[in-house]
C-alpha cells in the first residue's frame, strides 16, 4: 500500500510541473486515470492497515459497541445492508466509499483550479486522500461535498451550497457544522483581519489551558453527539482515536504558516482565486475547533478542524500565484506537499505496517 501511495504521489507531482503543456483531452484522461488509481488503492487496502479500518469491519458485521452504533448514519446503514445482502466483505465497503468520495473530490478540484489541476490534486493526495479516503471514509464524502458547498457559496448559489451540506450530513453528522459558512461573507475587512491574526495565539493559550467550552451549547443543539464523545473521553479512548497531538503535528503547523501568509497576501491572491477569503475564514473556524474544543474532546476538535481545513486545499493551490515566475510558486507548493505527504505516511501508514 505504501509503495502504491508513493508512486501515485510522485507521478502526480511530476505531472504538475508540465500541466500547462498538456492538451486539454490529455489532462482529462490523465486526471481520470489518477482517480481510478486512488479508488483502487483506497478500496483494496487490507483491514488493519490504516486507523479505523478494523472498526469499519466490525460495524459492517454488526459487532459494535453502543458508542459506535449510535454514530451510524442512515447512508452507512443502507450501504452496509446492501453489501451484507450480497455477502461481500469489508473491501466492498471501502471501494464503495472510495468511488463516491473520490469522484466528488476530483470533480470539485477540477472546478476550483482548472489552470492547475495536477497541482491541486498533488495537494489533495499529500494528506487529505489518505486521511479521508483511507481513514475517515464517511467524513471524506462529507468533506468533498463541503468543497462543493464552498464553490457554490462563493458563486452566490446558496441553495445549492445548502443542499451539498445537507447531503453531507447523511454521510457524517459532523457535516452540520458546515452551516457556519452562511455566517460568512466573501471579503475580509480590516477589523476582520486583526481578529483572524489573533485566533491562533489566543487559541493556543486556550488549548494548553484545557478550557472546555462545550457546556455553553444547549442540549437541544448538542444532542447525543456531545454525549457520545464525552463517553469516549471518560472511557480513556481519546488518545487512541484523536491521532497525533497538535503540538507534534507538522501538518497543522504548515497550515498555520499558510494561514498567515494568505491573510497577508489576501488581496493579491483573491485577484487570481475568488475562493481565498472564504477559505481563510473556514480555516480560522477549523483552528477554533482544534484549540477551543480540546478541553471537551480532543477527538471532536481534531475531526472538526480536519473538516474545515479541507479549505486549505484552495489556499495551498492559490499560494502559487504569490510568486513570480509561477514555476517558483509551484516548486514551493510541491515541496510543502512532499513534506506533508511524508508526514502523512509516517502518521497513517508506517506506524501500522506491523499490524
C-alpha positions as CSV (number, residue, x, y, z in Angstrom):
1,X,0.0,0.0,0.0
2,X,2.8,2.4,0.9
3,X,4.6,1.8,-2.4
4,X,1.4,2.4,-4.3
5,X,0.9,5.7,-2.4
6,X,4.4,6.8,-3.1
7,X,4.2,6.1,-6.8
8,X,0.8,7.8,-7.1
9,X,2.1,10.9,-5.4
10,X,5.4,11.1,-7.3
11,X,3.7,10.7,-10.7
12,X,1.1,13.4,-9.9
13,X,3.8,15.7,-8.6
14,X,5.8,15.4,-11.8
15,X,2.7,15.9,-13.9
16,X,2.0,19.2,-12.1
17,X,5.3,20.7,-13.4
18,X,4.2,20.0,-17.0
19,X,0.4,20.6,-16.8
20,X,0.5,23.8,-18.9
21,X,1.9,21.8,-21.8
22,X,-0.7,19.1,-21.8
23,X,-3.6,19.2,-24.3
24,X,-7.0,19.5,-22.6
25,X,-8.1,16.0,-23.6
26,X,-4.8,14.6,-22.3
27,X,-5.3,16.4,-19.0
28,X,-8.7,14.9,-18.6
29,X,-7.6,11.3,-19.4
30,X,-4.6,11.5,-17.0
31,X,-6.8,13.1,-14.3
32,X,-9.3,10.2,-14.6
33,X,-6.6,7.6,-14.5
34,X,-5.3,9.1,-11.3
35,X,-8.8,8.9,-9.9
36,X,-9.1,5.2,-10.8
37,X,-5.8,4.5,-9.2
38,X,-6.9,6.3,-6.0
39,X,-10.1,4.3,-5.8
40,X,-8.2,1.0,-6.2
41,X,-5.6,2.0,-3.6
42,X,-8.2,3.1,-1.0
43,X,-10.7,0.4,-1.8
44,X,-8.4,-2.7,-1.9
45,X,-6.3,-1.9,1.3
46,X,-6.2,-4.6,3.9
47,X,-8.3,-4.2,7.1
48,X,-6.0,-3.0,9.9
49,X,-3.5,-1.3,7.5
50,X,-5.0,2.1,8.4
51,X,-6.6,3.6,11.5
52,X,-10.3,3.0,11.8
53,X,-10.4,0.1,9.2
54,X,-10.9,-2.6,11.8
55,X,-13.7,-0.6,13.4
56,X,-15.4,-0.3,10.0
57,X,-15.1,-4.1,9.5
58,X,-16.8,-4.6,12.9
59,X,-19.5,-2.1,12.0
60,X,-20.2,-3.9,8.7
61,X,-20.5,-7.2,10.6
62,X,-22.7,-5.6,13.3
63,X,-20.1,-6.4,16.0
64,X,-20.1,-2.9,17.6
65,X,-20.4,-1.3,21.0
66,X,-23.1,1.2,21.9
67,X,-20.9,4.2,21.0
68,X,-20.2,3.1,17.5
69,X,-23.8,2.0,17.0
70,X,-25.1,5.5,17.9
71,X,-22.6,7.1,15.5
72,X,-24.0,5.2,12.4
73,X,-25.6,7.5,9.8
74,X,-28.5,6.4,7.6
75,X,-26.3,6.2,4.5
76,X,-23.8,4.0,6.2
77,X,-26.5,1.6,7.4
78,X,-28.0,1.5,3.9
79,X,-24.7,0.8,2.2
80,X,-23.8,-1.9,4.9
81,X,-27.2,-3.6,4.4
82,X,-26.7,-3.8,0.6
83,X,-23.2,-5.2,1.0
84,X,-24.3,-7.7,3.5
85,X,-27.2,-8.8,1.4
86,X,-24.7,-9.5,-1.4
87,X,-22.4,-11.4,1.0
88,X,-19.5,-9.1,0.2
89,X,-16.6,-8.3,2.6
90,X,-15.3,-5.1,4.0
91,X,-13.3,-4.2,0.9
92,X,-16.6,-3.7,-0.9
93,X,-17.4,-1.1,1.7
94,X,-14.1,0.6,1.2
95,X,-14.5,0.5,-2.6
96,X,-18.0,2.0,-2.4
97,X,-17.0,4.9,-0.2
98,X,-13.8,5.5,-2.2
99,X,-15.7,5.6,-5.5
100,X,-18.2,8.0,-4.1
101,X,-15.8,10.3,-2.3
102,X,-13.0,10.4,-4.8
103,X,-15.5,11.1,-7.6
104,X,-16.9,14.1,-5.6
105,X,-13.4,15.3,-4.8
106,X,-11.9,15.1,-8.3
107,X,-14.9,16.8,-9.8
108,X,-14.8,19.8,-7.5
109,X,-11.0,20.1,-7.5
110,X,-11.1,20.4,-11.3
111,X,-13.7,23.2,-10.9
112,X,-11.6,25.0,-8.3
113,X,-8.4,25.0,-10.3
114,X,-8.8,24.3,-14.0
115,X,-5.5,26.1,-14.6
116,X,-3.5,23.9,-12.2
117,X,-5.5,20.6,-11.9
118,X,-2.5,18.4,-11.1
119,X,-1.1,20.9,-8.6
120,X,-4.3,20.9,-6.6
121,X,-4.5,17.1,-7.0
122,X,-1.0,16.8,-5.6
123,X,-2.1,18.9,-2.5
124,X,-5.1,16.6,-2.1
125,X,-3.1,13.4,-2.4
126,X,-0.4,14.6,0.0
127,X,-2.7,14.5,3.0
128,X,-6.5,14.6,2.5
129,X,-6.6,11.5,0.3
130,X,-5.0,9.4,3.0
131,X,-7.0,10.9,5.8
132,X,-10.4,10.9,4.2
133,X,-10.4,8.0,1.7
134,X,-8.4,5.6,3.9
135,X,-9.2,6.6,7.4
136,X,-12.3,8.8,7.9
137,X,-14.2,7.4,4.9
138,X,-17.7,8.7,5.9
139,X,-16.3,12.2,6.8
140,X,-14.4,12.1,3.5
141,X,-17.6,12.1,1.5
142,X,-19.0,14.9,3.6
143,X,-15.7,16.9,3.2
144,X,-15.9,16.6,-0.6
145,X,-19.5,17.8,-0.6
146,X,-18.3,20.7,1.6
147,X,-15.9,21.7,-1.1
148,X,-18.8,21.8,-3.5
149,X,-20.7,23.9,-0.9
150,X,-17.8,26.4,-0.8
151,X,-17.7,26.6,-4.6
152,X,-21.5,27.3,-4.8
153,X,-21.5,29.7,-1.9
154,X,-18.7,31.8,-3.5
155,X,-20.6,31.8,-6.7
156,X,-23.8,33.1,-4.9
157,X,-25.7,29.8,-5.3
158,X,-26.6,29.4,-1.7
159,X,-29.4,26.9,-2.1
160,X,-27.0,24.6,-4.0
161,X,-24.5,25.2,-1.2
162,X,-27.1,24.3,1.5
163,X,-28.1,21.1,-0.4
164,X,-24.4,19.9,-0.5
165,X,-24.1,20.3,3.3
166,X,-27.4,18.6,4.0
167,X,-26.5,15.7,1.8
168,X,-23.1,15.6,3.6
169,X,-24.9,15.2,6.9
170,X,-26.4,12.0,5.7
171,X,-22.9,10.6,5.3
172,X,-21.5,12.1,8.5
173,X,-23.4,14.0,11.2
174,X,-20.5,16.4,11.9
175,X,-21.1,17.9,8.5
176,X,-23.8,20.0,10.1
177,X,-21.1,22.4,11.3
178,X,-20.6,23.4,7.7
179,X,-23.7,25.5,8.1
180,X,-21.4,28.1,9.7
181,X,-20.5,29.1,6.1
182,X,-23.7,31.0,5.9
183,X,-22.5,33.4,8.6
184,X,-19.5,34.4,6.5
185,X,-19.1,36.9,3.7
186,X,-16.7,36.7,0.8
187,X,-14.4,39.6,1.8
188,X,-12.0,40.4,4.7
189,X,-12.3,43.8,6.2
190,X,-9.5,45.5,8.2
191,X,-11.1,44.7,11.6
192,X,-11.7,41.1,10.5
193,X,-8.1,40.8,9.5
194,X,-7.0,41.6,13.1
195,X,-9.4,39.0,14.5
196,X,-8.1,36.4,12.1
197,X,-4.5,37.2,13.2
198,X,-5.4,36.7,16.9
199,X,-7.3,33.4,16.6
200,X,-4.2,31.2,16.7
201,X,-2.3,32.8,19.6
202,X,-5.4,33.0,21.8
203,X,-6.4,29.5,20.7
204,X,-3.1,28.0,21.7
205,X,-3.4,29.5,25.2
206,X,-6.9,28.0,25.5
207,X,-5.6,24.7,24.1
208,X,-3.0,24.3,26.8
209,X,-5.3,25.7,29.5
210,X,-7.6,22.8,28.7
211,X,-10.7,25.0,28.7
212,X,-14.0,23.2,28.0
213,X,-16.5,25.5,26.3
214,X,-18.9,22.7,25.2
215,X,-21.1,23.3,28.2
216,X,-22.3,26.6,26.7
217,X,-24.0,24.6,23.9
218,X,-27.7,23.8,24.9
219,X,-28.6,20.1,24.9
220,X,-31.2,20.7,22.2
221,X,-28.4,21.7,19.8
222,X,-25.8,19.3,21.0
223,X,-27.9,16.2,21.2
224,X,-26.5,12.8,21.6
225,X,-23.4,13.7,19.6
226,X,-21.7,15.5,22.6
227,X,-22.7,12.7,24.9
228,X,-21.0,10.1,22.6
229,X,-17.7,11.9,22.7
230,X,-17.9,12.6,26.4
231,X,-18.3,8.8,26.9
232,X,-15.2,8.2,24.7
233,X,-13.2,10.7,26.8
234,X,-14.4,9.2,30.1
235,X,-13.5,5.7,28.8
236,X,-10.0,6.8,28.0
237,X,-10.3,6.2,24.3
238,X,-9.3,9.8,23.3
239,X,-5.6,9.4,22.8
240,X,-6.1,6.4,20.6
241,X,-8.8,8.0,18.4
242,X,-7.6,11.6,18.3
243,X,-4.4,10.9,16.4
244,X,-1.2,12.9,16.8
245,X,-1.5,15.9,19.1
246,X,-1.5,19.4,17.7
247,X,1.9,20.4,19.2
248,X,3.6,17.5,17.4
249,X,1.6,17.6,14.2
250,X,3.7,19.2,11.4
251,X,0.7,19.3,9.1
252,X,-1.2,21.7,11.4
253,X,1.9,23.9,11.8
254,X,2.2,24.1,8.0
255,X,-1.4,25.1,7.7
256,X,-0.8,27.8,10.3
257,X,2.1,29.2,8.3
258,X,-0.1,29.1,5.2
259,X,-3.0,30.8,7.0
260,X,-0.9,33.8,8.0
261,X,0.7,34.1,4.6
262,X,-2.7,34.0,2.9
263,X,-4.1,36.7,5.2
264,X,-1.1,38.9,4.4
265,X,-1.3,38.4,0.6
266,X,-5.1,38.0,0.5
267,X,-5.8,40.9,-1.9
268,X,-3.3,39.6,-4.5
269,X,-4.4,36.0,-4.2
270,X,-8.1,36.9,-4.4
271,X,-7.4,38.5,-7.8
272,X,-6.5,35.1,-9.1
273,X,-8.7,32.9,-6.9
274,X,-12.0,34.3,-5.6
275,X,-12.4,31.5,-3.1
276,X,-9.5,32.7,-1.0
277,X,-11.4,34.9,1.6
278,X,-13.9,32.2,2.4
279,X,-11.2,29.6,2.6
280,X,-9.2,31.7,5.1
281,X,-12.3,32.2,7.3
282,X,-13.1,28.5,7.2
283,X,-9.6,27.6,8.1
284,X,-9.9,30.0,11.0
285,X,-13.1,28.2,12.2
286,X,-11.1,24.9,12.0
287,X,-8.4,26.3,14.2
288,X,-11.1,27.5,16.7
289,X,-12.5,23.9,16.8
290,X,-9.0,22.5,17.3
291,X,-8.0,24.9,20.1
292,X,-11.2,25.6,22.0
293,X,-12.8,22.2,21.9
294,X,-9.8,20.3,23.1
295,X,-10.9,20.6,26.8
296,X,-14.2,18.9,25.8
297,X,-12.9,16.3,23.4
298,X,-9.7,16.2,21.5
299,X,-11.3,13.8,19.0
300,X,-14.1,16.3,18.2
301,X,-11.6,19.2,18.0
302,X,-9.3,17.4,15.6
303,X,-12.1,16.0,13.4
304,X,-13.8,19.3,13.0
305,X,-10.5,21.0,12.3
306,X,-9.9,18.4,9.6
307,X,-13.4,19.1,8.2
308,X,-12.9,22.8,7.9
309,X,-9.3,22.5,6.9
310,X,-10.3,21.0,3.6
311,X,-10.4,24.6,2.6
312,X,-6.6,24.7,2.9
313,X,-6.5,22.8,-0.5
314,X,-7.7,26.0,-2.0
315,X,-5.2,28.1,-0.2
316,X,-2.2,25.9,-0.9
317,X,-3.1,25.9,-4.6
318,X,-3.7,29.7,-4.7
319,X,-0.4,30.3,-3.0
320,X,1.3,29.5,-6.4
321,X,0.1,33.0,-7.5
322,X,2.1,34.7,-4.7
323,X,5.4,34.0,-6.6
324,X,6.9,35.1,-9.9
325,X,7.6,33.3,-12.0
326,X,4.8,30.9,-11.2
327,X,7.0,27.8,-11.6
328,X,8.8,29.0,-8.4
329,X,5.4,29.1,-6.6
330,X,4.6,25.6,-7.9
331,X,8.0,24.3,-6.8
332,X,7.5,25.7,-3.3
333,X,3.9,24.3,-3.1
334,X,5.1,20.9,-4.3
335,X,7.9,20.9,-1.8
336,X,5.4,21.6,1.0
337,X,3.1,18.9,-0.4
338,X,6.1,16.5,-0.3
339,X,6.8,17.3,3.3
340,X,3.1,16.9,4.1
341,X,3.0,13.6,2.3
342,X,6.0,12.1,4.1
343,X,4.5,13.2,7.4
344,X,1.1,11.7,6.5
345,X,2.6,8.4,5.5
346,X,4.5,8.2,8.8
347,X,1.4,9.1,10.7
348,X,-1.2,6.9,8.9
349,X,0.8,4.1,7.3
350,X,4.3,3.3,8.6
351,X,3.1,3.1,12.2
352,X,0.7,0.4,11.2
353,X,2.8,-1.8,9.0
354,X,3.3,-4.3,11.8
355,X,-0.4,-4.9,12.1
